Amino acid sequence: MDLVGRLEEIEIMKEMLSSDESEMLAVIGRRRVGKTFLIREVYKDAICFEITGIKDASKEEQLYNFSIQLAEFSKSEIELAVPNNWIKAFNQLARYLDSLKSKKKKVIFFDELPWLSTRRSGFLEALAHFWNNRASRQNIVVVICGSAASWMIDKVVNNKGGLHNRITRLIQLEPFNLQETEMFFKTKSVKLNHYQIVQIYLTMGGIPHYLKEVKPGLSAAQNIDKICFQKNGLLKNEFQNLYAVLFENAQNHEKIIRVLANKGIGLTRNELVKLLKISDGGSLTRYLNELITSGFISKYQPFGKQKKETLYRLTDEYSLFYIRFIERGKNRLFAQIYNHQQWKSWSGFAFESVCMKHVKQIKHALGISGVLTTESSFIKRGTQQNEGFQIDLLIDRNDNSINICEMKFYESEFEIDAEYAKKLRHKIAGFREYSKTRKQLFVTLVSTFGVKQNKHSTGLVDNSITIDWLFKKLV
């Protein structure tokens, strides 16, 4: 694969390579997001030692793997003695670094650090000792990386022991946005229009390892069918391993994901407790934080609500698509789902989530990039007397204005009819009444191909944004 996007991250990494001091870089991000690829591409000529942790391996097995890797990088013709602890292993590494004659800055890369640092192995303590007594005085960059993002933050970034405040730079690698996804496809000669790219994005998000499976000459529907539904498709059974390789007691994380998959707008913590039938304690907090840090779920503060009413929402596109269609579809083909009403309804909801991830692009389209804003949702529960309603995205602006955003994913221009116009006016009036806001309200409609002008749209929609704006490159 070619290196696409990641301009800010690349700049940080190159600055570290050219600085006059030793550096320690932590790279975190969800599985398959491209952390290892980025590190190897940027530092490929400077890496003098690299080791990847082995999942579920013992300390002895990790140390044996270390000796193999050290022998390979040092080009030793004789088999090195396998160290029986990490202090000795890092001492061997330090002696190897001393033997290198090049004055250029060197890179040491520890990949999947959570797997290397087995329980009571002493790995982190030995790493801290190595850094504080040897590496920090040498001209090197120590790169540590892991997909268990929450573990990396708790155990390394916020380490209270020898690694405390030793991380000089932190990169949290995010999935591709739509603009980067389009760039990535161009490097693979995949020629799809924005509508087709969004369809693919709805099913697998911006995960490079998934997107590389998209083949040129096939439509979005054909690619989705091949990757997600056919027997040997990469994403046919990816879900079974997605959480298990990241978390201990992953069944609890998966339960949360499945509960959230059935509630599009999200759930409060109290609602999660009731549905999961678990206690509201520290374990739930840890599970939620791990899923948030790893990029699978997000939390949103509803407009005007207290912290206890924060909503947790499943925002990992693949997990949502898998639970809704792949898992339940059995041996069906995507073509059988594509024209079904269930897909149309679901894709509308999934598009809302994608838009919420591209708020910067929406703000750019509105000409308010420089305006301080807060994004939230708004929910008014229905009663016997009054019909409830919800607004998925509010952009509360510092210029005394609020954008009420509606998102519509259609194959053509979105046409507002009398019923939808009435519903939208009900939302506007209801929001003004229950929020007590005196700010200027602007109705903003984000849709695939824009809004068809008619008597119902005139005077109702203030801003119409097409998906082309979501692909804009922001400086």
Secondary structure, 3 states (H helix, E strand, C coil): CCCCCCHHHHHHHHHHHHCCCCEEEEEECCCCCCHHHHHHHHHCCCEEEEEECCCCCCHHHHHHHHHHHHHHHHCCCCCCCCCCCHHHHHHHHHHHHHHCCCCCCEEEEEECHHHHCCCCCCHHHHHHHHHHHCHHHCCEEEEEEECCHHHHHHHHHCCCCCCCCCCCEEEECCCCCHHHHHHHHHHCCCCCCHHHHHHHHHHHCCCHHHHCCCCCCCCHHHHHHHHHHCCCCCCCCCHHHHCCCCCCCHHHHHHHHHHHHCCCCCECHHHHHHHHCCCCCHHHHHHHHHHHHCCCEEEECCCCCCHHHCEEEECCHHHHHHHHHHHHHCCCCHHHHHCCHHHHHHHHHHHHHHHHHCHHHHHHHHCCCCCCEEEEEEEECCCCCCCCEEEEEEEEECCCEEEEEEEECCCCCEECCHHHHHHHHHHHHHHHHHHCCCCEEEEEEEECCCEECCCCCCCCCCEEEEHHHHHCCCC
